[in-house]
Amino acid sequence: MDPLRMGEAVVQDLRNGETLRGAAGFSLLCRQIPAYWPFLRLRIPALRRRVEREFSGCASNGGSLD
């Protein structure tokens, strides 16, 4: 796995050890937590882009630590 960027979120699937980034990681979280099941509609392009942006950390969008 590549080094993480500051603020990047990743999810590890403990069943097989796979590490998922971005929308794929968020989707795994949603499948495991019943309260998040409504968010499984990541097939909506605008929502998927938003999740990718939020999970990718500061380096990808010029975010600051303020």
VEXVEX-570628 format. One line per 10 residues: number of its first residue (from 1); for each residue x, y, z of N, C-alpha, C. Coordinates in steps of 0.2 Angstrom, whole numbers, plus 5000, padded with zeros to 4 digits. Layout:
BEGIN
NUM> X:Y:Z:X:Y:Z:X:Y:Z  ... .
***
This chain:
BEGIN
1> 5004:4994:5000:5000:5000:5000:5004:5006:5000  5002:5011:4996:5006:5018:4996:5005:5021:5003  5010:5026:5004:5010:5030:5010:5003:5034:5010  5001:5035:5016:4995:5039:5017:4996:5046:5017  4992:5050:5014:4992:5057:5014:4989:5060:5021  4991:5066:5023:4989:5069:5029:4981:5069:5028  4977:5067:5033:4970:5067:5033:4966:5062:5029  4970:5057:5025:4967:5052:5021:4964:5047:5026  4958:5044:5024:4955:5039:5028:4955:5033:5024  4957:5027:5027:4957:5021:5023:4953:5016:5028 .
11> 4951:5010:5025:4947:5005:5029:4950:4999:5027  4952:4994:5033:4955:4988:5031:4949:4983:5033  4948:4978:5028:4943:4973:5028:4947:4967:5032  4945:4966:5038:4948:4961:5043:4947:4954:5040  4942:4953:5036:4941:4946:5033:4946:4944:5029  4949:4948:5025:4954:4946:5020:4961:4951:5020  4961:4956:5024:4966:4960:5025:4967:4966:5020  4962:4966:5015:4963:4971:5010:4961:4978:5013  4965:4983:5011:4965:4990:5013:4961:4994:5007  4956:4997:5009:4952:5001:5004:4952:5008:5005 .
21> 4953:5012:5000:4953:5019:5000:4947:5022:4997  4945:5029:4999:4940:5032:4996:4933:5029:4996  4929:5030:4991:4922:5028:4991:4922:5020:4992  4927:5016:4990:4927:5009:4991:4927:5008:4999  4931:5011:5002:4932:5010:5010:4926:5013:5013  4923:5018:5011:4917:5021:5014:4911:5016:5013  4911:5013:5007:4906:5008:5005:4906:5002:5010  4912:5000:5011:4913:4994:5016:4911:4996:5023  4912:5002:5025:4910:5004:5032:4902:5004:5032  4899:5006:5027:4892:5007:5026:4888:5000:5026 .
31> 4892:4995:5023:4889:4988:5023:4889:4985:5030  4894:4987:5034:4895:4984:5041:4891:4987:5046  4889:4993:5045:4885:4997:5051:4878:4999:5048  4873:4995:5051:4866:4996:5049:4864:5003:5048  4866:5007:5053:4863:5014:5053:4866:5018:5047  4871:5015:5043:4874:5019:5037:4871:5016:5031  4867:5011:5031:4864:5007:5025:4861:5012:5020  4858:5018:5022:4855:5023:5017:4861:5026:5013  4867:5026:5015:4873:5029:5011:4875:5024:5006  4873:5018:5006:4875:5013:5001:4874:5015:4994 .
41> 4870:5020:4993:4868:5023:4986:4874:5027:4983  4880:5024:4984:4886:5028:4981:4886:5028:4974  4881:5025:4971:4881:5025:4963:4879:5031:4961  4877:5036:4965:4875:5043:4963:4882:5046:4962  4884:5048:4956:4890:5051:4954:4892:5057:4959  4888:5062:4960:4889:5068:4964:4891:5065:4972  4887:5061:4974:4889:5058:4981:4895:5054:4981  4897:5050:4976:4903:5047:4976:4909:5052:4975  4909:5057:4971:4914:5062:4971:4915:5065:4978  4910:5067:4981:4910:5070:4988:4914:5065:4993 .
51> 4912:5059:4993:4915:5054:4997:4923:5054:4996  4924:5053:4989:4931:5053:4987:4935:5059:4989  4932:5065:4989:4936:5071:4991:4937:5071:4998  4932:5069:5002:4932:5069:5009:4937:5064:5012  4938:5058:5009:4942:5053:5011:4949:5053:5009  4950:5058:5004:4957:5058:5001:4962:5062:5005  4960:5066:5010:4964:5070:5014:4966:5077:5011  4970:5080:5014:4972:5087:5013:4976:5088:5006  4980:5083:5005:4985:5084:4999:4981:5085:4992  4975:5082:4992:4972:5082:4985:4968:5088:4984 .
61> 4966:5092:4989:4962:5097:4987:4964:5104:4990  4971:5104:4993:4973:5110:4996:4970:5112:5002  4968:5107:5006:4965:5108:5012:4970:5111:5017  4968:5114:5023:4972:5116:5028:4971:5113:5034  4975:5113:5039:4974:5110:5046:4971:5115:5051  4969:5121:5048:4966:5126:5053:4959:5123:5056 .
***
